[in-house]
């Protein structure tokens, strides 16, 4: 039970830490929408690459 609490608390704390970087929810939303597009362009999915 304690382990579940610790895992939940640490994930919540990390989310709050990330949120502190942004001045408003609008800035966070704008960053997230642009970030998702860039990540989708430049990350290579392991299922789409050939083994060599």
Long-range contacts (C-beta under 8 A, 24 or more apart in sequence): none
